[in-house]
């Protein structure tokens, strides 16, 4: 799900939580996931693709979570 789609779901109250987690198979990289109210997890994707977006810094992933509308995030470290 890309940024624009996440933002729309956030605005209608369909998202409950933002989660930052280590990117699988990528050292020092991060992914952004959101939990929907129905319990499903969605990954942030690169715009207009199904490719999962990989972030190189915590600051950049945090900034995207804020652009979606979240004011707090959960950070997974393992």
HUNOR-V6951 format. One line per field, one symbol per residue. ss: DSSP state (2 for helix, 1 for strand, 0 for the rest). phi: phi as a letter, one per 20 degrees, with the letter a starting at -180 (. if undefined). burial: 1 if it has 24 or more other C-alpha atoms within 12 Angstrom, else 0. A space follows every 10 residues. Layout:
ss: ???
phi: ???
burial: ???
This chain:
ss: 0022222222 2000111111 1100000001 1111110000 1110100000 0100100222 2222222200 00011000
phi: .egfffffff feneddbdcd cfffmcfmdc cdcceegenf dcefdfgmcd ffeddebfff ffffffffpf dbcddedc
burial: 1110111011 0001111111 1110000001 1111100000 0111100000 0011100100 1101100111 00100000
